[in-house]
């Protein structure tokens, strides 16, 4: 009889035990998050200089994807330079994948708004958004002699510097009134990624920087996890412990 009571007590404790998944889901419900959020930083070279047209195209594209997916909202910032753009986007993985497919299609077709794009970082399961909403800003100041930029600094260090600038820029924008962030290059020029470094990263071939094509391929390819037994030869006669 005592053993029955102990078994019942143990099963009751098992039912009340809280897992890490329960804690994460409770936190997401408190924050009104339907899905885990990613933060992605992308740099691109543009095919033309109609900056407002490019900004409006991205605005419509993101709105259409949100309506189609019915998932997490999109926040972030698109900085439009005369020849390049820097895009910070905070959303779920489904919408991130759609954007990567679009950038990949633009690069392969040559008829889109961007000709070359690279992903500087993808931060998974971010605790909170750095940007309140998605918007674009035109930085219509062209840096001289962009193509002549050279540095001995490591690419990883340059990428980290840009990420820190964008995070600080998001904090600055979130503290400003809605219509007072039009002239960022006058107010906080030190928080804007330099155009020559953006161009340098687009040209430089480094394993730490991924292209949208590589991202889509990695995301869509099937898992191919080799098992330990695949490396054993000759194959064992019996793979299951049969009882004779």
N, C-alpha and C positions, 0 to 999 in steps of 0.2 A: 504493500500500500504506500509505504514511504517513497519507494522508487517511482511510483506513478505520479505522486505529488511533485517530486523533483523534476521529472520529465516535463510536466505541465508548466512548472515555473521557468524552466530553460526555454521552452517554446515561446512563452510569453515575452521573455527578455529578447529573444531573437526577433519577434515581431515589432518590438519597440525600438530596436537599434537603428540609429541614424547613420546613413552612409554619406560619403563625400558627394555622391550624385544628388542626394536629397538636399544637401546644403547648397549646392550650385543651382539647382532648380528653384529653391526658395528665393535665393538671391536674384535670379533672373525674373521671377514673378514680381518681386518687390520693385525692380527697376523697369518693369513692363517690357522685358526683352523676350521676344519669341524665339530667337535663335542666338547662338554665340556670335559675337562681333569680331570682325577682322579689320585691321587698319593696314592699308596698302599705300605705298608711295611709288609713283610711276613718273618717269621722265620721258619726253618724246620730242622728236623733231617734226615740225609742222610742214605741210606741203604748200601753204599759202599764208598770207599775212592779213587776211580778213578776220581779225581777232574776235570781234563781237559776233561774227557769224559762227565761228568755231565754238565760242562760249554758249551761244544759244542752241547750237546743235547738240552739244553735250547735255545741256539742261533738259532738252526735249527727250533725248535718248534715255537719260537716267529716269525721268518721269515715266516713260513708256515701260521700261524694264520693271520699275516698282509696281506699276499697275498690273503687269502681266504675271509677276511672281507672287504678289500679295504677301510679301515677307517683311523683313526688317526695313525700316526707312534708311535712306542714304544721307550721310552728312560728310562734309569735307570741304576742300577748297581746290579750285583749278586756277593756277597762276599762268597767265598767257603772256609770254615774252614775244618779241618780234619774230623769232625763229624757233623758239622752243616753248614747251609747256611743262609745268610741274604739277602733278595731280595727287592730292591726298584724298583718299576715299575710305569712309568707315561704314561698313555694312556687313551682311552675312556672306557666306562663301558662295551661294548660288549667284548672287548679283555680281560678285567679284569675278566669277568664272565667265559670266556673260560679257563683262567689260573686256576681259582678256581675249575672248574670242573675237570681239569687234576690232580690237587693236591688231590682232593677228591677221584678220581679213584685210584691214586697211594696208598693212605692210605688204601683204602678198599681192593685192590687186593694184596698188599704186594710185588708187582713185579716191582715197579717203582723206581725212584731215591730217593724219599723221603718217610719216614714212618709216620711222624707226622708233621703237619704244623699248625701254628696259625697266625692270622692276627692282627698285633699290631695297625694299624690305616688305615682308608680310608679317604682321604681328597678329597672332591668333588669340582669341578669347581675351580681348582687351577689357579691363574692368569698367571703363566709362568712355564716353565720346569726348574728344578734345574740341570738336566743332559742333555748334548747335544745329546747323543746317548746312545744306550743300549750296555753294555759290561759286561764282568765278570772278576774278579780278584781272583787269588788263594792266600790264606793266609795260607801257609803250616807250621804253628806253632801251636802245640797243647798245650793248657794250662793245667797245672798239677791239679789233684784233682778237676775236674769240678763238679763231682757228689756231692762233700762235701760242695758246696757253700750254705751258709745260710745268711739271712739278715732280719732285722726288718723293712726295708724300704718298703713302700707301692708299690704294683705292678704298679699302675698308675705312680708313680714317676720314676720307672725303665724304663717303656715304654717311657715316655717323654724324658728321658736322651738318649735313643737309637735313637729316632727320631731326636733330636737336633744334635747328632753326625753325622747322615747320611746326614742331610741338610748341615752341615758345610763341610762334606766330598765332597758333590756334588759341593759346591762352590770352594773348593780347586782344584778338578779335572778339572773344567771348566777353570781355570786359567793356567793350565799346558799344555805344548806341548803334542801332541797326544801320543807319545811313551815314555813318562817319568813318567808314573804312575804305573809301574809294581811292585815296592817294596813299597807298601803303609805302610806295617808294620814297615819299617825302617824310612820312611819320616814323617808319621803322625800317630803313634800308638795310640795317644790319641783320634783320630777320628774314630777308629774301635770299634764296639760294642764288649765288652768282651764276650768270649766264655762261661764263667761260668754263666753269667747273661742270655745269650740266652738259655742255657740248663735249667736254673731255671724257666724261663718263659714258656718253653715247658712242663715242669712237673707240674707247679702250675696251679690249677684250679681256674680261676677268671672270673666273668661275663664280665669284661671290655675287655677281649681278646676273639675273635671269631675264630672258626675253619672254614676251607673252606666248610665243610659239612653244618654247620649252615648258612653260607653266601648263598650258593646255595639254600638251603631250603627257606630262607627268601626271596630271589630274585624271586623264581619260584612259590611260593604259591599264590593263588588268594587273592585278597583283601577281608577282612571280617570286614567291618566297621558297627557296630551296630548303628541303629538310635534310637533317643530318644523314638519314639513311640513303639519300641520293648520292652521297660521296663514298659509300661503302661498296667495295667490289672484292670478291664476288658477292652477289646478293645472298642474304641469309636464307636458309632453307625454309625456316618458319618465321613468320612475322607476328604471330599471335601465340600466346601460351596455351596450347591445347593440353587437355588432361587426358592421359592415356588410361 
